[in-house]
């Protein structure tokens, strides 16, 4: 094997939000993935905890619109 690829999708993001008692729209889930990709640390990667942080961020942005 010469490479691997790990994939996260909007279903993962929305399910994690549900575990937190929240619902995300498709656009909010997409924004969460975009922010996670843009801001992740290559040493830490993207994991459930990291996605959870960005889910909280996107939810908090609702009040600022």
N, CA, C and O atoms as a printed pandas DataFrame, in Angstrom:
     atom_number atom_name residue_name chain_id  residue_number  x_coord  y_coord  z_coord
0              1         N          UNK        A               1    0.846   -1.168    0.000
1              2        CA          UNK        A               1    0.000    0.000    0.000
2              3         C          UNK        A               1    0.897    1.239    0.000
3              4         O          UNK        A               1    1.801    1.360    0.827
4              5         N          UNK        A               2    0.638    2.154   -0.934
5              6        CA          UNK        A               2    1.442    3.357   -1.054
6              7         C          UNK        A               2    0.789    4.585   -0.452
7              8         O          UNK        A               2    1.468    5.585   -0.219
8              9         N          UNK        A               3   -0.504    4.540   -0.194
9             10        CA          UNK        A               3   -1.179    5.685    0.424
10            11         C          UNK        A               3   -2.505    5.256    1.031
11            12         O          UNK        A               3   -3.052    4.204    0.699
12            13         N          UNK        A               4   -3.003    6.085    1.920
13            14        CA          UNK        A               4   -4.327    5.870    2.483
14            15         C          UNK        A               4   -5.080    7.195    2.455
15            16         O          UNK        A               4   -4.477    8.263    2.352
16            17         N          UNK        A               5   -6.374    7.114    2.545
17            18        CA          UNK        A               5   -7.203    8.312    2.582
18            19         C          UNK        A               5   -8.321    8.083    3.592
19            20         O          UNK        A               5   -9.019    7.070    3.548
20            21         N          UNK        A               6   -8.476    9.030    4.491
21            22        CA          UNK        A               6   -9.544    8.975    5.477
22            23         C          UNK        A               6  -10.561   10.037    5.093
23            24         O          UNK        A               6  -10.193   11.178    4.813
24            25         N          UNK        A               7  -11.814    9.677    5.076
25            26        CA          UNK        A               7  -12.841   10.600    4.612
26            27         C          UNK        A               7  -13.877   10.871    5.698
27            28         O          UNK        A               7  -14.342    9.949    6.368
28            29         N          UNK        A               8  -14.231   12.138    5.864
29            30        CA          UNK        A               8  -15.327   12.566    6.733
30            31         C          UNK        A               8  -16.387   13.171    5.837
31            32         O          UNK        A               8  -16.064   13.847    4.860
32            33         N          UNK        A               9  -17.650   12.935    6.159
33            34        CA          UNK        A               9  -18.704   13.522    5.330
34            35         C          UNK        A               9  -19.761   14.199    6.203
35            36         O          UNK        A               9  -19.697   14.157    7.432
36            37         N          UNK        A              10  -20.735   14.825    5.533
37            38        CA          UNK        A              10  -21.727   15.583    6.279
38            39         C          UNK        A              10  -22.569   14.695    7.186
39            40         O          UNK        A              10  -23.072   15.164    8.207
40            41         N          UNK        A              11  -22.732   13.434    6.838
41            42        CA          UNK        A              11  -23.467   12.521    7.724
42            43         C          UNK        A              11  -22.727   12.335    9.050
43            44         O          UNK        A              11  -23.353   12.276   10.108
44            45         N          UNK        A              12  -21.404   12.242    8.994
45            46        CA          UNK        A              12  -20.607   12.152   10.224
46            47         C          UNK        A              12  -20.818   13.396   11.087
47            48         O          UNK        A              12  -21.034   13.300   12.295
48            49         N          UNK        A              13  -20.751   14.557   10.450
49            50        CA          UNK        A              13  -20.888   15.823   11.163
50            51         C          UNK        A              13  -22.282   15.938   11.783
51            52         O          UNK        A              13  -22.417   16.306   12.950
52            53         N          UNK        A              14  -23.304   15.626   11.010
53            54        CA          UNK        A              14  -24.671   15.750   11.520
54            55         C          UNK        A              14  -24.949   14.747   12.638
55            56         O          UNK        A              14  -25.672   15.062   13.583
56            57         N          UNK        A              15  -24.390   13.557   12.543
57            58        CA          UNK        A              15  -24.568   12.569   13.611
58            59         C          UNK        A              15  -23.878   13.031   14.892
59            60         O          UNK        A              15  -24.434   12.873   15.979
60            61         N          UNK        A              16  -22.693   13.591   14.785
61            62        CA          UNK        A              16  -22.001   14.108   15.973
62            63         C          UNK        A              16  -22.803   15.254   16.591
63            64         O          UNK        A              16  -22.894   15.353   17.814
64            65         N          UNK        A              17  -23.376   16.108   15.770
65            66        CA          UNK        A              17  -24.221   17.195   16.285
66            67         C          UNK        A              17  -25.420   16.617   17.036
67            68         O          UNK        A              17  -25.788   17.124   18.096
68            69         N          UNK        A              18  -26.028   15.566   16.501
69            70        CA          UNK        A              18  -27.168   14.933   17.176
70            71         C          UNK        A              18  -26.764   14.365   18.530
71            72         O          UNK        A              18  -27.530   14.438   19.490
72            73         N          UNK        A              19  -25.564   13.800   18.609
73            74        CA          UNK        A              19  -25.065   13.281   19.895
74            75         C          UNK        A              19  -24.966   14.398   20.921
75            76         O          UNK        A              19  -25.071   14.167   22.126
76            77         N          UNK        A              20  -24.761   15.620   20.421
77            78        CA          UNK        A              20  -24.647   16.787   21.287
78            79         C          UNK        A              20  -26.006   17.449   21.516
79            80         O          UNK        A              20  -26.087   18.488   22.172
80            81         N          UNK        A              21  -27.079   16.847   20.975
81            82        CA          UNK        A              21  -28.413   17.391   21.134
82            83         C          UNK        A              21  -28.727   18.541   20.190
83            84         O          UNK        A              21  -29.611   19.348   20.474
84            85         N          UNK        A              22  -28.019   18.626   19.075
85            86        CA          UNK        A              22  -28.191   19.698   18.101
86            87         C          UNK        A              22  -28.509   19.123   16.728
87            88         O          UNK        A              22  -28.218   17.961   16.445
88            89         N          UNK        A              23  -29.103   19.944   15.891
89            90        CA          UNK        A              23  -29.322   19.593   14.488
90            91         C          UNK        A              23  -28.603   20.615   13.622
91            92         O          UNK        A              23  -28.634   21.810   13.915
92            93         N          UNK        A              24  -27.966   20.158   12.572
93            94        CA          UNK        A              24  -27.310   21.044   11.617
94            95         C          UNK        A              24  -27.999   20.936   10.266
95            96         O          UNK        A              24  -28.443   19.861    9.861
96            97         N          UNK        A              25  -28.079   22.062    9.580
97            98        CA          UNK        A              25  -28.542   22.034    8.196
98            99         C          UNK        A              25  -27.424   21.452    7.336
99           100         O          UNK        A              25  -26.292   21.293    7.794
100          101         N          UNK        A              26  -27.751   21.141    6.101
101          102        CA          UNK        A              26  -26.709   20.669    5.176
102          103         C          UNK        A              26  -25.624   21.722    5.011
103          104         O          UNK        A              26  -24.437   21.397    5.008
104          105         N          UNK        A              27  -26.023   22.981    4.875
105          106        CA          UNK        A              27  -25.030   24.052    4.719
106          107         C          UNK        A              27  -24.153   24.188    5.957
107          108         O          UNK        A              27  -22.951   24.427    5.835
108          109         N          UNK        A              28  -24.731   24.041    7.144
109          110        CA          UNK        A              28  -23.938   24.112    8.372
110          111         C          UNK        A              28  -22.969   22.933    8.466
111          112         O          UNK        A              28  -21.828   23.103    8.896
112          113         N          UNK        A              29  -23.411   21.759    8.072
113          114        CA          UNK        A              29  -22.526   20.584    8.082
114          115         C          UNK        A              29  -21.384   20.774    7.086
115          116         O          UNK        A              29  -20.238   20.427    7.374
116          117         N          UNK        A              30  -21.699   21.323    5.917
117          118        CA          UNK        A              30  -20.653   21.595    4.922
118          119         C          UNK        A              30  -19.659   22.628    5.448
119          120         O          UNK        A              30  -18.450   22.498    5.253
120          121         N          UNK        A              31  -20.182   23.654    6.115
121          122        CA          UNK        A              31  -19.304   24.681    6.684
122          123         C          UNK        A              31  -18.410   24.082    7.760
123          124         O          UNK        A              31  -17.237   24.442    7.859
124          125         N          UNK        A              32  -18.943   23.182    8.559
125          126        CA          UNK        A              32  -18.139   22.508    9.581
126          127         C          UNK        A              32  -16.987   21.744    8.939
127          128         O          UNK        A              32  -15.849   21.833    9.400
128          129         N          UNK        A              33  -17.274   20.999    7.883
129          130        CA          UNK        A              33  -16.213   20.263    7.182
130          131         C          UNK        A              33  -15.186   21.207    6.576
131          132         O          UNK        A              33  -13.985   20.942    6.630
132          133         N          UNK        A              34  -15.658   22.314    5.996
133          134        CA          UNK        A              34  -14.744   23.286    5.395
134          135         C          UNK        A              34  -13.805   23.867    6.455
135          136         O          UNK        A              34  -12.599   23.979    6.233
136          137         N          UNK        A              35  -14.366   24.232    7.597
137          138        CA          UNK        A              35  -13.550   24.796    8.670
138          139         C          UNK        A              35  -12.574   23.760    9.236
139          140         O          UNK        A              35  -11.426   24.088    9.534
140          141         N          UNK        A              36  -13.024   22.529    9.382
141          142        CA          UNK        A              36  -12.148   21.474    9.888
142          143         C          UNK        A              36  -10.975   21.248    8.932
143          144         O          UNK        A              36   -9.831   21.114    9.368
144          145         N          UNK        A              37  -11.259   21.207    7.646
145          146        CA          UNK        A              37  -10.189   21.014    6.659
146          147         C          UNK        A              37   -9.208   22.182    6.682
147          148         O          UNK        A              37   -7.994   21.980    6.648
148          149         N          UNK        A              38   -9.732   23.395    6.739
149          150        CA          UNK        A              38   -8.892   24.589    6.699
150          151         C          UNK        A              38   -8.029   24.742    7.950
151          152         O          UNK        A              38   -6.909   25.246    7.867
152          153         N          UNK        A              39   -8.531   24.315    9.103
153          154        CA          UNK        A              39   -7.872   24.620   10.375
154          155         C          UNK        A              39   -7.217   23.440   11.083
155          156         O          UNK        A              39   -6.674   23.604   12.176
156          157         N          UNK        A              40   -7.260   22.260   10.482
157          158        CA          UNK        A              40   -6.695   21.116   11.208
158          159         C          UNK        A              40   -5.170   21.187   11.256
159          160         O          UNK        A              40   -4.521   21.805   10.411
160          161         N          UNK        A              41   -4.636   20.537   12.264
161          162        CA          UNK        A              41   -3.196   20.408   12.457
162          163         C          UNK        A              41   -2.791   19.048   11.885
163          164         O          UNK        A              41   -3.351   18.022   12.270
164          165         N          UNK        A              42   -1.847   19.038   10.992
165          166        CA          UNK        A              42   -1.453   17.788   10.342
166          167         C          UNK        A              42   -0.948   16.752   11.351
167          168         O          UNK        A              42   -1.038   15.551   11.095
168          169         N          UNK        A              43   -0.425   17.197   12.481
169          170        CA          UNK        A              43    0.046   16.259   13.495
170          171         C          UNK        A              43   -1.109   15.623   14.263
171          172         O          UNK        A              43   -1.017   14.470   14.683
172          173         N          UNK        A              44   -2.188   16.367   14.447
173          174        CA          UNK        A              44   -3.345   15.873   15.192
174          175         C          UNK        A              44   -4.398   15.245   14.292
175          176         O          UNK        A              44   -5.096   14.316   14.697
176          177         N          UNK        A              45   -4.510   15.757   13.066
177          178        CA          UNK        A              45   -5.514   15.244   12.145
178          179         C          UNK        A              45   -6.905   15.734   12.502
179          180         O          UNK        A              45   -7.065   16.662   13.294
180          181         N          UNK        A              46   -7.892   15.112   11.920
181          182        CA          UNK        A              46   -9.290   15.420   12.199
182          183         C          UNK        A              46   -9.887   14.212   12.898
183          184         O          UNK        A              46   -9.808   13.090   12.399
184          185         N          UNK        A              47  -10.485   14.451   14.057
185          186        CA          UNK        A              47  -11.107   13.381   14.831
186          187         C          UNK        A              47  -12.448   13.879   15.359
187          188         O          UNK        A              47  -12.837   15.016   15.093
188          189         N          UNK        A              48  -13.153   13.038   16.102
189          190        CA          UNK        A              48  -14.476   13.418   16.601
190          191         C          UNK        A              48  -14.418   14.655   17.475
191          192         O          UNK        A              48  -15.273   15.534   17.361
192          193         N          UNK        A              49  -13.437   14.737   18.332
193          194        CA          UNK        A              49  -13.315   15.898   19.215
194          195         C          UNK        A              49  -13.110   17.177   18.406
195          196         O          UNK        A              49  -13.716   18.208   18.700
196          197         N          UNK        A              50  -12.268   17.108   17.405
197          198        CA          UNK        A              50  -11.993   18.272   16.558
198          199         C          UNK        A              50  -13.254   18.686   15.804
199          200         O          UNK        A              50  -13.562   19.876   15.733
200          201         N          UNK        A              51  -13.985   17.731   15.241
201          202        CA          UNK        A              51  -15.242   18.051   14.570
202          203         C          UNK        A              51  -16.237   18.676   15.542
203          204         O          UNK        A              51  -16.956   19.609   15.184
204          205         N          UNK        A              52  -16.280   18.169   16.754
205          206        CA          UNK        A              52  -17.189   18.691   17.758
206          207         C          UNK        A              52  -16.925   20.168   18.051
207          208         O          UNK        A              52  -17.860   20.947   18.234
208          209         N          UNK        A              53  -15.668   20.541   18.093
209          210        CA          UNK        A              53  -15.298   21.943   18.317
210          211         C          UNK        A              53  -15.850   22.821   17.198
211          212         O          UNK        A              53  -16.399   23.890   17.463
212          213         N          UNK        A              54  -15.711   22.379   15.959
213          214        CA          UNK        A              54  -16.193   23.177   14.829
214          215         C          UNK        A              54  -17.708   23.149   14.719
215          216         O          UNK        A              54  -18.304   24.112   14.237
216          217         N          UNK        A              55  -18.337   22.081   15.149
217          218        CA          UNK        A              55  -19.793   22.054   15.222
218          219         C          UNK        A              55  -20.267   23.141   16.191
219          220         O          UNK        A              55  -21.176   23.910   15.875
220          221         N          UNK        A              56  -19.645   23.199   17.370
221          222        CA          UNK        A              56  -20.000   24.232   18.341
222          223         C          UNK        A              56  -19.800   25.625   17.762
223          224         O          UNK        A              56  -20.626   26.514   17.973
224          225         N          UNK        A              57  -18.708   25.816   17.035
225          226        CA          UNK        A              57  -18.430   27.110   16.427
226          227         C          UNK        A              57  -19.535   27.499   15.450
227          228         O          UNK        A              57  -20.038   28.622   15.485
228          229         N          UNK        A              58  -19.905   26.572   14.584
229          230        CA          UNK        A              58  -20.949   26.850   13.579
230          231         C          UNK        A              58  -22.282   27.131   14.269
231          232         O          UNK        A              58  -23.006   28.035   13.853
232          233         N          UNK        A              59  -22.617   26.383   15.301
233          234        CA          UNK        A              59  -23.857   26.610   16.037
234          235         C          UNK        A              59  -23.830   28.001   16.691
235          236         O          UNK        A              59  -24.830   28.718   16.656
236          237         N          UNK        A              60  -22.722   28.373   17.271
237          238        CA          UNK        A              60  -22.604   29.687   17.897
238          239         C          UNK        A              60  -22.693   30.819   16.888
239          240         O          UNK        A              60  -23.124   31.918   17.236
240          241         N          UNK        A              61  -22.293   30.573   15.644
241          242        CA          UNK        A              61  -22.368   31.601   14.606
242          243         C          UNK        A              61  -23.814   31.896   14.216
243          244         O          UNK        A              61  -24.093   32.957   13.656
244          245         N          UNK        A              62  -24.733   30.983   14.499
245          246        CA          UNK        A              62  -26.148   31.214   14.182
246          247         C          UNK        A              62  -26.644   32.515   14.814
247          248         O          UNK        A              62  -27.379   33.281   14.191
248          249         N          UNK        A              63  -26.232   32.749   16.048
249          250        CA          UNK        A              63  -26.692   33.924   16.770
250          251         C          UNK        A              63  -26.090   35.224   16.273
251          252         O          UNK        A              63  -26.589   36.300   16.602
252          253         N          UNK        A              64  -25.029   35.142   15.490
253          254        CA          UNK        A              64  -24.355   36.329   15.021
254          255         C          UNK        A              64  -24.802   36.746   13.626
255          256         O          UNK        A              64  -24.333   37.758   13.105
256          257         N          UNK        A              65  -25.692   35.989   13.023
257          258        CA          UNK        A              65  -26.158   36.332   11.668
258          259         C          UNK        A              65  -27.299   37.312   11.733
259          260         O          UNK        A              65  -27.824   37.718   10.696
